[in-house]
Amino acid sequence: MALFISYSSQDRSTVDALTSALRRGQHQVWFDQELGGGDSWWNKILEQIRACEVFVVALSSNWLQSKPSQSELRYAQALNKPILPVKIGAVDSMRVNPVATLQIIDYQNPTVDAGIQLITAVHALRSNPAPLPDPLPDEPPVPFGYITRLGNTLAEKELSPQQQLQLLVELRSGLEEDGDDPSARSDIAQLLRMLRLRHDVTYRTRTEIDNVLASIESSETPDAKAQPKPPATAGDASTTPTQPSSGARPVSAPAPAQPSVTAVDPAAAARKRLMIIGGAAVAVVAAIAVVVVLTTQGRAPKKSSAPAGAQAAPAAPAAPVAPGRLDSILLSAADVAAIMGLPNIEIKDQTQQLRPPSGSLSNLECLGAFEPIEESVYTGSASRAVRGQQLHTSDNEYRVQEAAVTFPNAEKAQAFVTTSADKWRACANQSVTLTTDQNRVLHWTFGDVTGAPPTITQVRRPADASRPACQRVLSAVSDVVLDVEACAVNVTDQASQITQKMTAKVKS
């Protein structure tokens, strides 16, 4: 059985939970985190849509607002694929959306009954496979493809004033068209910052960029955002369509009438994710039995210690970290030396600012994964105060960068790590070339991303195995993001150990 799951990257944690349950049920799961970005990423998605037996929509307001998700749906409809919407989050209207005419499985609370309905609907849809149309419909273009194109233009060594203004016009146009998509808005803002930081940028262009960035920043403040509509409830007859019984076959929808290096992550941040879930075909009864086990496992209600009728007091939010405390979060040279196993590592540089660009990276999509506290990565992310320091040995063979960055609240700090996780995954197993300001050319390969927000790690290794490899860690703790890199020939988890000690300081 092959299921294509179309979902928004903002719903990743919810979809991950469903995937974990499927894995426990002995299903094979495939993630697109193994892919790179750009055309190859999008071509792979379209290939998997053509190959799937059922196109599953992880329905939520985030999915409805995702431009790539809507392109996937239209392509699946053009291919006559069976479509099964599975509601995993709030939706403003159950009648005004592109899958409103289909049976929608409510899986926001994965009970036994919901699991039975889901498995039954999947098997019903698989029972009547349809061949692909001949000829195949036209493939939809890469979502936000102009962002990749403009990023490549920004990589040029020289841009005339006219070229700079043309870039600004196109970015403004993209912001007007796609500004409601958080990932596209973030990428456009990053391109604007990259243009602003160029050595050849004119005063006029820089001034215009500042105005556009200010408008983006103001639109992202809580007061500027419209209040969300309450989600439709099951008892609201005006917004909830009548659903077929769990055993009925769902009706298919008709066709609709990045730095020290400059970079962009057009695909990873802009794209939402897919997964292909394959496994041997099983009988409906056996599948339902698995769902019963999975959905009932570990769901015993917790007993409350509060008196009857009393309401539990909400947990107090973690106190925000004052900028003055950031200095105390950074580890001393002695603490770092003990973790690195060295007696002579010293602090060589300290900063209270994000670091400006120096050098260039061949793969411009991997800015955030390459170096800590890069200016163009953090600018526009709502980050506030910064403290960072670099430590290394006299021969520079052992290096550490540790930094702490405050955000307005814990939610924005974790959101930054979540967005970064998608971008880091897009660079996994990719090889890049760094050209330093001294014209040294260094070759690196990124490893897999381990962990999940609020803490992610990734190792990158040099082409010359005798040179130091580097472990990166990004972690949100309260309203602080800890950004750490440790480089050594025998690097293992030193950056993780440094981050753990910094985390204890944040919480103390």
C-alpha positions in Angstrom: 0.0 0.0 0.0 1.3 3.5 -0.9 -0.2 6.6 0.6 0.9 10.1 -0.3 0.4 12.5 2.7 0.1 16.1 1.7 0.6 18.4 4.7 1.9 21.8 5.9 5.3 21.9 7.5 3.7 23.9 10.3 1.8 20.7 11.2 4.9 18.5 11.2 4.6 17.5 14.9 1.0 16.3 14.4 1.9 14.3 11.3 5.0 12.9 13.0 2.8 11.5 15.8 0.6 9.8 13.3 3.7 8.4 11.5 5.1 7.0 14.8 1.9 5.1 15.3 2.0 3.7 11.8 5.6 2.6 12.4 4.6 0.8 15.5 2.0 -0.9 13.4 4.9 -2.3 11.2 4.3 0.1 8.3 7.2 1.5 6.4 7.5 5.3 6.3 9.3 7.5 3.9 10.1 11.2 4.5 11.1 13.8 2.1 13.8 15.0 4.5 16.1 12.7 2.4 15.6 15.1 -0.6 17.4 18.3 -1.4 15.6 21.4 -2.6 14.6 23.1 -5.8 13.6 21.2 -9.0 14.7 17.8 -7.8 12.6 18.0 -4.6 9.5 19.0 -6.5 10.0 16.4 -9.2 10.3 13.7 -6.6 7.0 14.9 -5.0 5.2 14.7 -8.3 6.7 11.3 -9.0 5.3 10.0 -5.7 1.9 11.5 -6.3 1.8 9.6 -9.6 2.8 6.4 -7.9 0.5 6.5 -4.9 -2.8 4.6 -4.5 -4.4 7.1 -2.2 -3.7 10.8 -1.8 -4.2 11.7 1.9 -4.8 15.3 2.8 -3.6 16.3 6.4 -6.4 18.9 6.6 -5.9 22.0 8.7 -5.9 25.8 8.2 -2.2 25.6 7.6 -2.6 23.2 4.8 -5.4 25.3 3.2 -3.0 28.3 3.2 -0.1 26.4 1.8 0.6 27.1 -1.9 2.6 23.9 -2.5 -0.2 21.8 -0.8 -2.8 23.3 -3.2 -0.5 22.5 -6.2 -0.2 18.9 -5.0 -4.0 18.5 -4.6 -4.7 19.9 -8.1 -2.1 17.5 -9.6 -3.6 14.6 -7.8 -7.1 15.5 -9.0 -5.8 15.8 -12.6 -4.4 12.3 -12.2 -7.8 11.0 -10.9 -6.2 9.8 -7.7 -8.5 8.8 -4.8 -8.4 11.6 -2.3 -9.0 11.2 1.5 -9.0 14.3 3.7 -8.0 13.6 7.3 -8.7 16.5 9.6 -5.7 17.0 12.0 -6.2 20.6 13.0 -8.7 23.5 13.1 -10.4 24.6 9.9 -12.2 27.9 9.6 -14.9 26.5 7.3 -15.8 22.9 6.6 -17.8 23.9 3.5 -15.6 26.5 1.9 -12.5 24.5 1.1 -11.3 22.5 -1.9 -12.1 19.1 -0.3 -15.4 20.0 1.2 -17.4 17.6 -1.0 -15.4 14.5 0.1 -15.7 12.3 3.2 -13.5 13.9 5.9 -12.1 11.8 8.7 -11.8 13.7 11.9 -8.5 12.6 13.4 -7.8 15.5 15.7 -8.4 13.1 18.6 -7.1 9.7 17.4 -9.6 7.5 19.2 -10.4 3.9 18.3 -13.5 4.9 16.4 -11.5 7.5 14.4 -8.8 4.9 13.6 -11.4 2.4 12.4 -13.0 5.1 10.1 -9.6 6.0 8.8 -8.4 2.5 8.0 -11.8 1.5 6.5 -11.8 4.6 4.3 -8.3 3.9 3.0 -9.1 0.4 2.1 -12.4 1.4 0.4 -10.5 3.9 -1.7 -7.8 1.3 -2.6 -10.4 -1.2 -3.8 -11.0 0.5 -7.1 -7.6 1.8 -8.5 -7.8 3.9 -11.6 -5.1 4.0 -14.3 -3.1 7.1 -14.9 -4.6 9.3 -17.7 -2.8 9.1 -21.1 -1.4 11.5 -21.8 -0.4 12.7 -18.4 -1.5 16.2 -17.3 1.0 19.0 -17.3 3.2 19.1 -14.2 2.6 22.1 -11.9 5.6 24.4 -11.6 7.9 24.5 -8.6 6.2 26.5 -5.9 7.8 29.8 -5.3 10.3 29.1 -8.1 11.0 32.8 -8.5 12.6 32.7 -5.0 15.3 30.3 -6.2 15.8 32.3 -9.4 16.3 35.5 -7.4 18.6 33.8 -4.9 20.8 32.7 -7.8 20.9 36.3 -9.1 21.9 37.5 -5.7 24.9 35.2 -5.9 26.4 37.2 -8.7 29.6 39.1 -7.8 28.4 42.4 -9.1 24.9 43.9 -9.5 24.2 47.2 -11.2 21.9 49.7 -9.6 19.2 48.8 -12.2 19.6 45.1 -11.4 19.2 45.8 -7.7 16.0 47.8 -8.2 14.6 45.1 -10.5 15.3 42.5 -7.8 13.5 44.7 -5.3 10.5 45.1 -7.5 10.2 41.3 -8.0 10.6 40.6 -4.3 7.9 43.2 -3.5 5.6 41.6 -6.1 6.3 38.1 -4.5 5.5 39.5 -1.1 2.2 40.9 -2.3 1.3 37.5 -3.9 2.7 35.1 -1.3 3.1 37.1 1.8 0.4 35.2 3.6 2.5 32.0 3.5 4.9 32.2 6.5 7.7 30.3 4.8 7.5 32.3 1.6 7.4 35.6 3.6 10.5 34.4 5.6 12.4 33.6 2.4 11.5 36.9 0.8 12.6 38.7 3.9 15.9 36.8 3.9 16.6 37.7 0.2 15.9 41.3 1.0 18.4 41.2 3.9 21.0 39.5 1.6 20.5 42.3 -1.0 20.9 44.9 1.7 24.2 43.4 2.9 25.8 43.3 -0.5 29.0 45.4 -0.9 27.6 47.1 -4.0 24.1 48.0 -2.7 23.1 51.6 -3.4 21.8 54.0 -0.8 18.4 54.1 -2.6 18.0 50.4 -2.7 19.1 50.0 1.0 16.5 52.6 2.0 13.7 50.9 0.1 14.7 47.5 1.5 14.5 49.0 5.1 11.0 50.2 4.4 9.9 46.8 3.1 11.5 44.9 6.0 9.8 47.3 8.4 6.4 46.5 6.9 7.1 42.7 7.2 8.1 43.1 10.8 5.0 45.1 11.7 2.7 42.6 10.0 4.2 39.9 12.1 3.5 41.6 15.5 0.6 40.2 17.5 -1.4 43.5 17.3 -1.2 43.6 13.5 -2.6 40.1 13.0 -6.3 39.5 12.7 -7.9 37.4 15.4 -8.4 33.8 14.1 -11.9 32.6 13.6 -13.1 29.9 16.0 -12.9 26.4 14.5 -16.1 24.8 13.4 -17.4 22.3 16.0 -19.0 18.9 15.3 -22.3 20.2 16.5 -22.4 23.2 14.2 -24.8 22.2 11.4 -24.2 25.3 9.5 -20.5 24.5 8.9 -20.2 20.7 9.2 -21.4 18.6 6.2 -23.0 15.3 6.6 -20.3 12.5 6.5 -20.9 9.1 4.9 -20.9 6.1 7.2 -17.4 4.6 8.0 -18.0 1.7 5.6 -19.1 3.8 2.6 -16.7 4.5 -0.1 -15.6 8.2 0.0 -16.5 10.2 -3.1 -13.6 11.4 -5.2 -13.5 15.1 -5.9 -14.0 16.3 -9.5 -11.2 18.3 -11.0 -11.4 21.9 -9.7 -13.6 24.2 -12.2 21.5 31.3 2.9 26.0 33.6 5.7 28.9 34.0 6.7 27.5 32.9 3.5 24.5 34.3 1.7 21.7 31.9 1.0 18.1 31.2 0.4 16.0 28.1 1.4 13.3 28.4 -1.1 12.2 24.8 -1.0 12.8 23.7 2.5 11.1 26.6 4.2 8.5 27.2 1.6 7.6 23.7 1.0 5.4 21.6 3.2 6.2 18.1 3.7 5.0 14.8 2.3 5.5 11.3 3.3 5.0 8.0 1.6 3.7 5.2 3.7 4.2 1.8 2.2 3.6 -1.7 3.5 2.2 -5.0 2.5 -1.5 -4.9 1.9 -3.4 -6.3 4.8 -7.0 -7.2 5.5 -9.3 -4.5 6.8 -10.0 -6.5 9.9 -6.3 -6.9 10.8 -5.6 -3.2 10.1 -8.4 -2.2 12.4 -7.0 -4.4 15.1 -3.7 -2.6 14.9 -5.4 0.8 15.1 -7.3 -0.4 18.2 -4.0 -1.4 19.9 -2.2 1.8 18.9 -5.0 4.3 19.8 -5.7 2.7 23.2 -2.1 2.2 24.2 -1.0 4.5 27.0 -4.3 6.4 27.2 -5.3 5.7 30.8 -6.7 9.0 32.2 -4.5 10.7 34.8 -6.1 11.2 38.3 -6.2 14.8 39.5 -5.0 15.6 43.0 -7.1 18.8 43.1 -10.3 18.7 45.2 -13.6 18.0 43.5 -14.9 21.0 41.7 -11.6 22.9 41.9 -9.9 24.1 38.7 -6.2 23.3 38.3 -4.1 26.4 38.3 -2.3 27.0 34.9 1.4 26.4 34.9 3.4 29.6 35.3 5.3 30.5 32.1 9.1 30.5 32.4 10.5 33.9 33.3 12.1 35.6 30.3 15.8 36.0 30.3 17.0 39.6 30.7 19.7 40.6 28.2 22.1 41.2 31.1 21.9 37.6 32.0 23.0 36.4 28.6 26.7 36.8 29.5 26.2 34.3 32.4 24.8 31.7 30.0 28.0 31.4 28.0 30.5 28.8 29.3 33.9 29.8 30.5 37.1 28.7 28.7 37.8 26.2 31.5 34.3 24.6 31.1 34.7 24.4 27.3 38.2 23.0 27.6 37.0 20.3 30.0 34.3 19.2 27.5 36.6 19.3 24.5 39.3 17.5 26.4 41.9 20.2 26.0 43.9 22.3 28.5 44.7 25.2 26.2 41.5 26.4 24.4 41.1 30.2 24.8 38.4 32.8 24.1 39.5 34.7 21.0 36.5 36.8 20.1 33.3 38.0 21.9 30.3 39.7 20.3 26.9 41.2 21.2 25.8 41.3 17.6 24.8 38.9 14.9 27.8 38.0 12.6 28.0 39.7 9.2 28.8 37.7 6.0 32.4 36.7 5.3 33.0 34.2 2.5 30.7 32.4 0.2 29.0 28.9 0.1 28.4 27.0 -3.0 25.0 25.8 -1.9 23.2 28.9 -1.0 20.3 27.0 0.7 22.5 25.8 3.6 23.3 29.2 5.3 21.5 28.4 8.6 23.1 25.0 8.9 26.6 26.2 8.4 27.5 28.8 11.0 26.0 30.1 14.3 24.3 33.5 14.7 24.6 34.5 11.0 23.1 38.0 10.5 20.9 37.2 7.5 19.5 34.1 9.2 18.3 35.8 12.4 17.4 39.3 11.1 13.6 39.6 10.8 13.1 36.5 13.1 12.1 38.7 16.1 15.4 38.0 17.8 16.5 40.6 20.3 19.8 40.6 22.4 22.7 38.4 21.3 25.8 37.2 23.2 28.4 35.0 21.5 32.0 34.0 21.8 34.6 32.0 19.8 37.2 29.8 21.4 40.0 27.9 19.7 43.4 26.5 20.1 46.5 28.2 18.9 46.6 25.9 15.8 42.9 26.4 15.2 42.4 22.7 15.0 39.8 22.8 17.9 37.2 25.5 17.6 34.0 26.3 19.5 31.3 28.9 18.9 28.7 29.4 21.6 25.9 31.9 21.5 22.6 32.8 23.2 19.9 34.9 21.5 16.8 36.2 23.2 13.3 36.3 21.6 10.1 38.1 22.7 8.7 34.8 24.2 9.2 31.1 24.3 6.9 30.5 21.3 8.9 32.7 19.0 12.1 31.0 20.1 10.8 27.5 19.4 9.3 28.7 16.1 12.8 29.8 15.0 14.2 26.4 15.7 11.3 24.7 14.0 11.8 26.7 10.8 15.5 26.1 11.0 15.0 22.3 11.3 13.3 22.2 7.9 16.2 24.1 6.4 18.8 21.9 8.0 17.1 18.8 6.8 17.1 20.1 3.3 20.9 20.2 3.5 21.4 16.7 4.9 23.8 14.6 2.9 24.6 17.5 0.6 28.1 18.5 -0.2 29.1 22.2 -0.2 32.2 24.3 -0.9 33.1 27.3 1.2 35.4 29.9 -0.3 36.8 32.1 2.5 37.8 35.7 2.3 41.4 34.6 1.9 40.3 32.5 -1.2 40.8 29.2 0.6 38.4 26.5 -0.8 37.1 24.0 1.7 34.8 21.1 0.9 32.2 19.9 3.4 29.4 17.3 3.6 26.4 17.7 5.9 25.2 14.7 7.9 21.6 13.8 8.9 19.7 16.1 11.3 19.0 14.3 14.6 16.5 15.3 17.2 13.4 17.5 16.8 12.4 21.0 17.9 13.1 22.4 20.4 16.6 20.8 20.0 18.2 19.7 16.7 21.8 18.7 15.9 23.8 18.1 12.7 27.4 17.2 12.0 29.3 18.3 8.9 32.5 16.7 7.8 35.4 17.9 5.6 36.5 16.2 2.5 39.9 15.8 4.1 39.3 13.4 7.0 42.4 14.6 8.8 40.8 18.0 9.4 38.3 18.8 12.1 34.6 18.0 11.7 31.9 20.2 13.3 28.8 19.4 15.3 26.0 22.1 15.3 23.3 22.3 17.9 20.3 24.7 17.9 18.0 24.6 21.0 15.1 26.7 22.3 15.1 27.1 26.1 12.4 29.4 27.4 12.7 32.6 25.3 16.4 31.9 24.4 17.9 30.1 21.4 21.2 28.5 22.1 23.3 28.3 18.9 26.5 26.2 19.4 29.2 24.7 17.2 32.1 22.5 18.3 34.8 21.4 15.8 37.5 18.7 16.4 39.0 15.8 14.5 37.3 13.4 17.0 34.1 15.4 17.3 31.2 13.4 18.7 28.7 15.2 21.0 30.8 18.0 22.4 28.4 20.7 21.1 25.5 18.9 22.7 27.4 18.8 26.1 28.1 22.5 25.8 24.4 23.2 25.0 23.3 21.1 28.0 25.4 23.1 30.4 24.1 26.4 28.8 20.5 25.1 29.2 21.1 24.5 32.9 22.3 28.1 33.2 19.1 29.4 31.4 16.9 27.5 33.8 18.8 28.4 37.0 
